[in-house]
């Protein structure tokens, strides 16, 4: 097999694996959002509960990143995802 053919096959394999992981991430995100919304709705202050959960998540990400010297790109994306979840959850909760 030539190098070009081998590299093309490897790229296609990586693309397929990336799409599979993207699907897994999407499903996980949807399930997580639904669970968090359900939990927050049970609280006396749903907006406050969402804020508290996301603040704890941010602290955990920061702690993990510092302890493991995580890639800054990964940390930045994780924190952006927390903000995205917070926005999604709060958009359906009573004020």
Secondary structure, DSSP 4 states (H G I P E B T S, - for coil): --HHHHHHHHHHHHHHHHHHHHHHHHHHHHHHHHHHHHHHHTSSSHHHHHHHHHHHHHHHHHHHHHHHT--HHHHHHHHHHHHHHHHHHHHHS--
